[in-house]
Amino acid sequence: MFKDWGDEQYYEDFEVGDRFRTEPVGFSEESIIAFATRYDPQRFHVDPEAAAETMFGGLIASGWQVICETFKAAIDAGFLRHGGMSSPGIDELRWIKPVRPGDEIHLVYDVTEARPSRTRDDRGYVTLSVAAVNQRNETVMTYSVVEIVLKRNIGFA
């Protein structure tokens, strides 16, 4: 069962076992080429004909595009609205299956740990296991992330 994003998200709104889902993000040939031309201009991201000759057998989205586009969908949905402070980084990032033109990808967030800061009373740390899933219910990307999240009614320090 997926939990509603709600209007605001603070540290107290996360419990181990909570599960969130984003709306799907569509990947078109045009968006794949535009992103890759600017940020990841490898032939299997920017040239459909050349991509057909690679091990992928056709154009695929840059993994960086998949991260950026799907994370934006989470923010748009309300993920960490008001309480998000930052993150020390992503761990165990894996691109498992290629994302192709026409694919629609959504994220599933599972809360695996929530702990208050030992040194700052105004925040806690929420660890999330993240899976990017396509319209065929295939996992295309996974990662783990720790988010630093403000506690409710405290304000930024």
Secondary structure, 3 states (H helix, E strand, C coil): CCCCCCCCECHHHCCCCCEEECCCEECCHHHHHHHHHHHCCCHHHHCHHHHHCCCCCCCCCCHHHHHHHHHHHHHHHCCCCECEEEEEEEEEEEECCCCCCCCEEEEEEEEEEEEECCCCCCEEEEEEEEEEECCCCCEEEEEEEEEEEECCCCCCC
